[in-house]
């Protein structure tokens, strides 16, 4: 059985309002990750994780805002999301 990796959370985690709904912005990595993972979660506990990782926490937060501005709550409806150009991604 593999080791359990501890998540390292970002101080930039926050809640934002999008189209009148609260969206949780989570930025985290494990001890083994080179970059940061971005997760957006709506009030129904539906999550969206963009592909790849970000070099810095501010890059991830900036992309979260861009994604929410471009996609809005449609982001959380399966099959509706348009491709979002990555900013500051490692891969």
C-alpha positions as CSV (number, residue, x, y, z in Angstrom):
1,X,0.0,0.0,0.0
2,X,1.3,3.5,-0.9
3,X,2.1,6.3,1.4
4,X,-0.6,8.8,2.1
5,X,0.4,12.2,0.9
6,X,-0.5,15.3,2.9
7,X,-2.1,18.2,1.0
8,X,-0.5,21.6,1.3
9,X,-3.2,24.3,1.1
10,X,-2.7,27.8,-0.2
11,X,-3.2,31.0,1.7
12,X,-5.0,32.2,-1.4
13,X,-7.9,29.8,-1.0
14,X,-11.1,32.0,-1.0
15,X,-14.8,32.2,-1.8
16,X,-16.0,34.3,-4.7
17,X,-19.5,35.2,-5.9
18,X,-20.3,34.2,-9.5
19,X,-23.8,34.9,-10.8
20,X,-25.1,35.3,-7.3
21,X,-23.7,31.9,-6.1
22,X,-20.7,31.3,-3.8
23,X,-17.8,29.4,-5.4
24,X,-15.0,28.0,-3.3
25,X,-11.6,28.4,-4.8
26,X,-9.1,25.9,-3.6
27,X,-5.4,25.9,-4.5
28,X,-3.3,23.0,-3.2
29,X,-0.5,20.5,-3.9
30,X,1.2,17.5,-2.3
31,X,4.7,17.4,-1.0
32,X,5.6,15.6,-4.3
33,X,4.0,18.0,-6.7
34,X,6.0,20.6,-8.6
35,X,3.0,22.9,-9.2
36,X,-0.3,23.9,-7.7
37,X,-3.7,22.4,-8.4
38,X,-6.8,24.6,-8.9
39,X,-10.2,23.4,-7.8
40,X,-13.5,25.3,-8.1
41,X,-16.5,24.0,-6.2
42,X,-20.1,25.3,-6.3
43,X,-22.7,25.1,-3.5
44,X,-23.9,21.7,-4.8
45,X,-20.4,20.3,-4.1
46,X,-19.7,20.0,-7.8
47,X,-16.0,20.5,-8.6
48,X,-14.1,21.6,-11.6
49,X,-10.4,21.0,-11.9
50,X,-8.6,22.4,-14.9
51,X,-6.0,20.1,-16.5
52,X,-2.4,20.5,-15.4
53,X,-0.8,22.4,-12.6
54,X,0.2,26.0,-12.0
55,X,3.7,27.3,-11.3
56,X,2.5,29.6,-8.6
57,X,-0.5,30.1,-6.3
58,X,-1.2,33.6,-7.8
59,X,-1.2,32.0,-11.3
60,X,-3.9,29.6,-10.1
61,X,-6.0,32.3,-8.5
62,X,-5.8,34.5,-11.6
63,X,-6.9,31.6,-13.8
64,X,-9.8,30.8,-11.4
65,X,-11.1,34.4,-11.9
66,X,-10.6,34.2,-15.7
67,X,-12.4,30.8,-15.9
68,X,-15.3,32.1,-13.8
69,X,-15.6,35.3,-15.8
70,X,-15.5,33.3,-19.1
71,X,-17.7,30.4,-18.2
72,X,-19.8,31.5,-15.3
73,X,-21.9,28.8,-13.6
74,X,-22.1,26.9,-16.8
75,X,-18.7,25.6,-15.8
76,X,-20.4,23.2,-13.4
77,X,-22.8,21.8,-16.0
78,X,-21.3,18.7,-17.5
79,X,-20.5,18.9,-21.2
80,X,-21.1,22.7,-21.4
81,X,-17.6,24.0,-20.6
82,X,-15.6,25.6,-23.4
83,X,-11.8,25.2,-23.5
84,X,-10.2,27.8,-21.3
85,X,-6.7,28.9,-22.3
86,X,-4.3,28.0,-19.5
87,X,-2.3,30.8,-17.9
88,X,1.0,30.1,-16.0
89,X,0.6,26.3,-16.2
90,X,3.4,23.8,-15.9
91,X,1.8,21.3,-18.3
